[in-house]
Amino acid sequence: MVKAIWNGETIAESDDTVVVEGNHYFPLGSVRPGVLTPSSTTSVCPWKGTAEYYSVQAGGDENRDAAWYYAEPKPAAAEIAGRVAFWKGVKVA
């Protein structure tokens, strides 16, 4: 079971993650309800497409843009559709 932990709280856990470029992509349904808040931030990966971001809420604090996902990944990254990954201090193990 892979867990994502931030600010002392487990925010996601799944035994069905997809690892791409060293990042675990969790199914959106494995993220604890109320943890993700949509952000207006985006970035572009040449082979995955446009990433959109969420801020993470846990333990009474916010970690801005600490999660990302590809709403419409390019065909080469189709396996991460419907999944979210974490960074910015979120521990994934």
Contact map, one row per residue, 1 for C-alpha under 8 A:
111000000000111000000000000000000000000000000000000000000000000000000000000000000000000000000
111100000000111010000000000000000000000000000000000000000000000000000000000000000000000000011
111110000111110000000000000000000000000000000000000000000000000000000000000000000000000000111
011111000111100000000000000000000000000000000000000000000000000000000000000000000000010001111
001111111111000000000000000000000000000000000000000000000000000000000000000000000000000001110
000111111110000000000000000000000000000000000000000000000100000000000000000000000000000011100
000011111000000000000000000000000000000000000000000000000110100000000000000000000000000000000
000011111100000000000000000000000000000000000000000000000110000000000000000000000000000000000
000011111110000000000000000000000000000000000000000000000110000000000000000000000000000000000
001111011111100000000000000000010000000000000000000000000000000000000000000000000000000000000
001111001111100000000000000000110010000000000000000000000100000000000000000000000000000000000
001110000111110000000000010001110000000000000000000000000000000000000000000000000000000000000
111100000111111000000000010001100000000000000000000000000000000000000000000000000000000000000
111000000001111110000000011001000000000000000000000000000000000000000000000000000000000000000
110000000000111110000000000000000000000000000000000000000000000000000000000000000000000000000
000000000000011111000000011000000000000000000000000000000000000000000000000000000000000000000
010000000000011111100001111000000000000000000000000000000000000000000000000000000000000000000
000000000000000111110011110000000000000000000000000000000000000000000000000000110000000000000
000000000000000011111111100000000000000000000000000000000000000000000000000000000000000000000
000000000000000001111111100000000000000000000000000000000000000000000000000000000000000000000
000000000000000000111110000000000000000000000000000000000000000000000000000000000000000000000
000000000000000000111111000000000000000000000000000000000000000000000000000000000000000000000
000000000000000001111111100000000000000000000000000000000000000000000000000000000000110000000
000000000000000011110111110000000000000000000000000000000000000000000000000000000000110000010
000000000000000011110011111000000000000000000000000000000000000000000000000000010011110000000
000000000001110111000001111101100000000000000000000000000000000000000000000000000011100000000
000000000000010110000000111111100000000000000000000000000000000000000000000000000111000000000
000000000000000000000000011111100000000000000000000000000000000000000000000000000111000000000
000000000000000000000000001111110000000000000000000000000000000000000000000000000000000000000
000000000001110000000000011111110000000000000000000000000000000000000000000000000000000000000
000000000011100000000000011111111010000000000000000000000000000000000000000000000000000000000
000000000111000000000000000011111110000000000000000000000000000000000000000000000000000000000
000000000000000000000000000000111111000000000000000000000000000000000000000000000000000000000
000000000000000000000000000000011111100000000000000000001000000000000000000000000000000000000
000000000010000000000000000000111111100000000000000000011100000000000000000000000000000000000
000000000000000000000000000000001111110000000000000001111000000000100000000000000000000000000
000000000000000000000000000000000111111000000000000001111000000000000000000000000000000000000
000000000000000000000000000000000001111100000000000011100000000000000000000000000000000000000
000000000000000000000000000000000000111110000000000111100000000010000000000000000000000000000
000000000000000000000000000000000000011111000000000110000000000000000000000000000000000000000
000000000000000000000000000000000000001111100000000110000000000010000000000000000000000000000
000000000000000000000000000000000000000111110000011110000000000000000000000000000000000000000
000000000000000000000000000000000000000011111000011100000000000000000000000000000000000000000
000000000000000000000000000000000000000001111101111000000000000000000000000000000000000000000
000000000000000000000000000000000000000000111111111000000000000000000000000000000000000000000
000000000000000000000000000000000000000000011111100000000000000000000000000000000000000000000
000000000000000000000000000000000000000000001111100000000000000000000000010110000000000000000
000000000000000000000000000000000000000000011111110000000000000000000100111110000000000000000
000000000000000000000000000000000000000000011111111000000000000000000101110000000000000000000
000000000000000000000000000000000000000001111001111100000000000000000111100000000000000000000
000000000000000000000000000000000000000001111000111110000000000000011110000000000000000000000
000000000000000000000000000000000000001111100000011111000000000000011110000000000000000000000
000000000000000000000000000000000000011111000000001111100000000011111000000000000000000000000
000000000000000000000000000000000001111000000000000111110000000111110000000000000000000000000
000000000000000000000000000000000001111000000000000011111000011111100000000000000000000000000
000000000000000000000000000000000011100000000000000001111100011111100000000000000000000000000
000000000000000000000000000000000111100000000000000000111111111000000000000000000000000000000
000001111010000000000000000000000010000000000000000000011111110000000000000000000000000000000
000000111000000000000000000000000000000000000000000000001111100000000000000000000000000000000
000000000000000000000000000000000000000000000000000000001111110000000000000000000000000000000
000000100000000000000000000000000000000000000000000000001111111000000000000000000000000000000
000000000000000000000000000000000000000000000000000000111101111100000000000000000000000000000
000000000000000000000000000000000000000000000000000000111000111111000000000000000000000100000
000000000000000000000000000000000000000000000000000001110000011111000000000000000000000000000
000000000000000000000000000000000000001010000000000011110000001111110000000000000000000000000
000000000000000000000000000000000000000000000000000011110000001111110000000000000000011111000
000000000000000000000000000000000001000000000000000011110000000011111000000000000001111000000
000000000000000000000000000000000000000000000000001111000000000011111100000000000001110000000
000000000000000000000000000000000000000000000000001110000000000000111110000000011111100000000
000000000000000000000000000000000000000000000001111100000000000000011111100000011111000000000
000000000000000000000000000000000000000000000000011100000000000000001111100000001100000000000
000000000000000000000000000000000000000000000000110000000000000000000111110000001000000000000
000000000000000000000000000000000000000000000001110000000000000000000111111111011000000000000
000000000000000000000000000000000000000000000011100000000000000000000001111111000000000000000
000000000000000000000000000000000000000000000001000000000000000000000000111111000000000000000
000000000000000000000000000000000000000000000011000000000000000000000000111111000000000000000
000000000000000000000000000000000000000000000011000000000000000000000000111111111000000000000
000000000000000000000000000000000000000000000000000000000000000000000000111111111000000000000
000000000000000001000000000000000000000000000000000000000000000000000000000011111000000000000
000000000000000001000000100000000000000000000000000000000000000000001100100011111111000000000
000000000000000000000000000000000000000000000000000000000000000000001111100011111110000000000
000000000000000000000000001100000000000000000000000000000000000000001110000000011111000000000
000000000000000000000000111100000000000000000000000000000000000000001100000000011111100000000
000000000000000000000000111100000000000000000000000000000000000000111100000000010111110000000
000000000000000000000011110000000000000000000000000000000000000000111000000000000011111000000
000100000000000000000011100000000000000000000000000000000000000001110000000000000001111101010
000000000000000000000000000000000000000000000000000000000000000001100000000000000000111111100
000000000000000000000000000000000000000000000000000000000000001001000000000000000000011111000
000001000000000000000000000000000000000000000000000000000000000001000000000000000000001111100
000111000000000000000000000000000000000000000000000000000000000001000000000000000000011111110
001111000000000000000000000000000000000000000000000000000000000000000000000000000000001011111
011110000000000000000001000000000000000000000000000000000000000000000000000000000000010001111
011100000000000000000000000000000000000000000000000000000000000000000000000000000000000000111
